[in-house]
């Protein structure tokens, strides 16, 4: 298709599904029970970890929302969409964005979670992102005016960035990204324009400085120690459990660790280069680790490797990849291996991906075959602290996330058609802000039902972990 025909396609899509059609949300009478959807997910997870997941989701409506990607995907499937598809993140809430190191060793801001990635309607990611800001704003006690300004900023930033991407050259759009120097410049400019205060500037500088120190060696110092003269991942049950504590039979354990070595050898064929530094590392130990909120209960392993000596370690994470929560609504992945689905989607959407990112299929200690993707555990990492977020900072962060999502969709979809659909007015922004406010009400209702299910004994939750 020519650029002109792509633009016309976006214009035609807007005629068929007006931007105002995205406004608001109301549940249908036959809406699926949200608690039943969570129970359905629990069936394939590690049973003893599911109560930890529920305990983390109980903390607030915001943490519930983080674990409710399947619930929202089910709801979004009944909403209008333009018919223009992109590679979706699938779980684009504000805590799945952050700072990390690029392959070129610069600090960048991007999406950092792709467990649910699949092709689908681009509006779904944007609605989930805008709603996460509305829920966060309520959690922080922001005024109604501030809440609306923040959610409007998400979509305005997305729309304006998508229009810029549509006007850029092909390679300029592909390589466009938000690096830390631009973030710092934005914050200082906002301060000079009196749109941000000194505390916001200081807090941003602190997040950036902390991200540079939160690398693999920091994780190594926290997780690894010397046991009987050998480097070992230290137990912190139930959040971190070494393989020997999960499998008491030494012969079964040795067989499993031998399978893990085979997995690592096979995983190397999925890396971006066959002449890769992983070849120089030797496997030493592994432990199961609880991660995140929505991911709790899926199987995630920390893998310890040694380079030239014990002072040259590497920590990788092997994380179970199940079918995306979007699959039943947008169709199954073209990849039979769900780990490959995650990795392919991440490489497409991110401006720069982890060089250790790969996938593999493996038989677990329970004898069941599962798909995994592998990545470095920490390679510089920084994220927003919602507990201290101020309204001015939230608006600034909304801009960062909105623009970043637009860049990802511009790489992974038809930026020209989407830009034409969005147009230059704020009509779409207003519609999404209304949707976010209404869906935040729905999330609160679902959270209340979830808490009631725990209190009634229908669900078991372990708080504080």
N, C-alpha and C positions, 0 to 999 in steps of 0.2 A: 504493500500500500504506500502511496505517496504521502508526504506530510499534509498536503491539502485534504486528501481523502480521510486521513486519520482525524484531522480537525473536524471535518464534516460528520464523521461518525460520532464524535463527542457531542456535537451540536444536535444531531438527530436523537441521541440517547437522552439528552436533556428535554427534548420535546415529548418523548415517550414517558419518561419518569421525571417530572419537574423536581427541582431542588427542594421545593417546599414539601414534597412528599416524604422527606426524611424526618420531618419534625415530629416530635412526640413519640410516646410509647404507651401501649396499653396491652395487658395480657389477654389472650383469648380464653374463652371459657374452658377449652380443652387443653390448656397449657399443661405440659408434663410436670409432675411433682419434682421440684428441685432437689429435695432430699433423696428421692429415689434415684436421680441421676448420680448423686454422690455415692450412694450405695452400689450402684452399678460399677462405677470406677473402682471402688474398693475391692471388688471381687478378684481382680487380677494383681493386686498389690500385696506386699509383704504384710501378713495379718497383724503382727505385733507392732508395726509402724503406723498403721492406719489411725489409731487413737492419737498419735502425735500430730498427724496431719490435721485431724479435727480440732485438737487443742490449739494449734496455731491459727486455724481459721476462726476460732471462737473469740480471739483477742478483740476484734473490732469488725465493723462492716467492711472496712478496707481490706483486712487480711482475709476475710471471707471472700471478697471479690477476687482476690488473687488466686484463690483455689477454685473459683467458679467459672472457669473458661468454658467447660462443657455446657453449663447452664446457659450462659450468654450466647454461645454458638447456636444452641437450640432455638433461642429467642430470635436471634438475628436472621435465622433462616426464613422467618415469616415476614421480614421487613422488605420494603421496596429497595431495589438496587438498580444501578444504571446499566448493568449487563457488561460492563467493562471489567475484566479480570486482571489481577496481578498475582505475583507470589506474595501471599500473606504471611506476616509474622504469626498470626493466629492467637496471640496472647499479648497484644500491644498495650499493656498497662504501664503506668509511669515508672514502676520499679524495675521494669525490664529494659530500661535504657540506662546508660552509664558510660563512664570513662574506662578505657583500657588501652593497652599498647598495640600499635599497628605492627605489621611485619617489618616495617622500616624503622621501628623503635621510636616512634613519636606517639604522643598521647592524643587519642581521638575520642569523640563522643559518638555513640552509635547504639543501635539495638543490640542486646546481648543475650537474648533467649529465643530459641527457634524450635522448641520441642513440638509445637503445634503447626509448624509451617506447612502450607499447601496453597496451590492456586485457588483464588476465589474472589469475590467482590471486594474491591478496594475500600469501600465504605465501611466494611466490618471492622477492619483494623482501626480506622479513624474513630468510629463510634465507641469502640472499647477504650481507646486512649482518652478521648474527651470525657467519657463517663468516669474513668479513674481519677481525673482531676476534680470532677464535681464531688465524688465521694471523699477524696482527700481533703478538699476545701471544707466540707461539712465536718469531717473528723477534727480539723484544726479550728473549727469555730469561726470561719471567715464570714463576713456579712454576705447577704444575698447579692448585693451589687458586685462585690469582689469575686464571688463565685462565678457569676455570669461573665465578668470580664476575663477571668482565667480560662473558662471553657471556650469562650469566643476566640481567645488568643491561640488555642490549639489549632482550630480549623483555619483561622486567618493565616497563621504561619504556614500551615500545610498548603493552603490554596496559593499563597504568594510564591512559595518555593516551587511548587509544581509548575506555575506559569513561567518562572525563571528557567526551570529545567527544560521546559518545552521550547524555549527560545534559544537555548544553548546548542552548541555543536554536539554531535553524538558522543565523542570521547570526553568532552568537557563535562557533560552531564554524567557520564559513567564514573569519572574519577572525582566528582565533586564530593566533598565531605566536610565535616565540622571538626576542626582540630582545636587543641586546648588554647592556642594563642588567640584564635578567633573568639572563643568563649570569654577569655580574660578581657579582650578588647570590648566585647559587648557589655560586660558588666561595668567596666570603667566608663564607657560612654553613657550608660544608663545613670550612673552616679553623677556624672557631669551635667546631665540633663535633669537631674533631681528626680529621676524615676526610680532610683535605688539609693539606699543609704550606705554608710560606711560599713555597717555590720554585714550587709549582704556581700559587699566586695571582699571583706575579710573572710567570711565563711566560704565563699567560692575559692579563694586562694588556698584556704586550709584543705578543702576537699581535693584540689589539684595536687597539693604537696603530699597529702596522705596517700593518694592514688599511686604516686611514684614510689612509695615505700612498700605498698601492699603487693609484693611480687611473690614469685615462687619460693624465694629464700625465707620470706616472712612466714608463709604457710609451712615450710619445712621446719622452721624453729618451733612452731606451735604444735605440729602434728607428729614429728619424728623424734625418736630418742635412740639410745644405744641399749640394747637388751642382750645380755650374754655375749657382748662383744660385737653384735651385729646391728646394723641400722634397721629399726622397726617402727611401723606406725603405731602410736601409743593408743591404748584403749580408752574410750570415754563413753561407755555404754549408757543408753542405747543409741547414742548419736554416732559414735564411731566404734565399730566392732571388728577387730582383726580376724582374718580368715581362720586362724587356729581356734578362736573362741566360738566360731560358728560351726566348725567341723572338727569334732573331737578325734575321729578316726584318722590316724596319721597317713594311712595308705590312701584313703579317699582324698584327704587334703593335698597330698603330694600329687595325686592324679589331677586334681582340680588346678593346682598351680602350674602343672605342666601344660594343661589345656590353655591356661592364661598366657603362658609363654608362646604357645602356638598361635593364639589369637593376636598377640602383639606382632609376631612375624608376618601374619597374614594381613593385619591392619596396615602395615607399611605400604602395601600395594595400592591403598586408597588415598595416600597422601599426594600432595600436589607435585612432589618431586621424589623420584626413587633414590636420588643421592641426598639423603636426608639425615640430619644429626641423630635421629632416633637409632640409627644403626650402631652408634658408638656407645649406647647406654645398655646396661645389664639390669634385668629385672631382679628386685630384691624382696618385695613384700607387697601385700594388699590388705585392704580393710573396707568393710561396708560403711558408707557414710550417709547420714540423713541430710538432704539438701532442700532449701527453699520452703515453700508452702504448698503450692499445687503439686509439686513433684514428690512430696513425702510419700513413701510407700512404694515408689518405683525403685528398682535396684540400681544403686549408684556405688561405684567402687573407687577408692583412691589407690593408685598404683605407684609404688616407689621404685625408682631406678637410680643407678649409680653410674656416673661417667668415668672419668679417669681415676677418681678416688672418692672416698666418702665426703669430701668437701665439694664435690661436683655433682649434686643430686638433681633429680627431675621428678616432679609429681604430676601425674596425669589423672584425669577423671574419666572413667568409663561409665556412661549413664545409659540406662535402659531407654530404648525408643519404642514406644508402642504406637498404635495407630493414632493419628491426629484426631483431636476432638471435632475437627471440622469435617472429617471424611464422610460421615453419614449424611452430611448436608450438601457437600460440594463434589463428592465423588472420591474414590480411592486414589491413592498416590500412584503415579506411573512406576515408582520404584518398589520392588518386592521387599527390599530391606528397608525397614523404617529408619535405621540409622543413616542410611544413604539419603533418605528423604530429608532428614534434618540437615545433614551436611551440605547437600546440593542447594537447599533453600538458603542456608546461612551464607554460603559463598556467593550466591546471587544477590542477596539483599544487603549484606554488609559492605562497607567501603574497603575494609581490610580485615581478613580473617586470620585466626590462629594457624600457624604453620603446622601444628600438631593435630589439626582437625581431620578426623577420618572415621571410618565405621567398620563394623564387623558383626558376624553372627556367631553366637557361642552357646554351648550347653552349660547351664547353671549348675550349682551344687545340688539343686533339687532334681536334676536330670532333664529339665525343660529347656528347649531351645528358645533363645530370645535374640533380638537385635539390639545392638549398642552403638552409640557414637562415642568417640574419644576426643578429648581436648586437654590442653594444659589447665591445671587446677587454678592457678592465679598467674596473671602476667600483667601487673599493674591493674589496679581496679579501684574505681571510685563511683559512688552513687549518692543520690540525694537522701537526706535524713528527714523523713516526713514528720518526725516528732518535733523538729525545730523549724519546720518550714514556715516562713512568713508569707503574707499575701503577695507582696512585691516580688519575692523570690519565686513563688509559685507561678506567677505570670511570666517571669523570665524563663523559668524551666519549661513552661508550657510551649513557649516559642521554640526552645531548643528541640523538644520532642516532636512538635508538629513539623518543623523543617526536616528533621532527621527521618521521620517516617516518609515524608514526601520524596526525599532523595532515594530511599530504599525502593519505594514504589516506582519511581522514575526509572531505576535500573531494571526493575523486575516486571514492568508492564508498559502500557502505552501512555507515556507522559503527555503526548500531544492531545490525545482524545480526552484524558482526564482533565487537563488544563482547560480545554474548551468547554467541557461539561460544567466545571466549577465557575467559569466566568470571572468577571472583575468586581462584581458587587458582593455584599456580605450576606446575600440571601441564603446561601448554603450554610454559612457560619451560624446564622441565627437558628436554622433548622436543627443543626447538630447540637447546639447549646440547649435547645428545648428537649431534644431526645435525651441528652445526658442528664438533665434534671429529672425527667420522668423515670429514666431507667435507674437512677440512684434511689428513687423511691422504691422501685421494684427490688433492688438489691437489699434495701433495708428490710423489706417484707420477707424476702428469702432468708436473710440472716436471722430474723426473729424466728422463723419456722425451723431453721437449723438449730438454733439454741434450744428451742422447745423440744426438738427431737433428742438432743443430748440430755436435757433435764428429765425427759420421760423414760430414758433408758433405751430408746430405739437405736441411738448411736452412742458409742463409748469414746470419750475424749480424755486425753492426758494433757493438762495445761502445764505451762512453765518449761517446756523443752523446745 
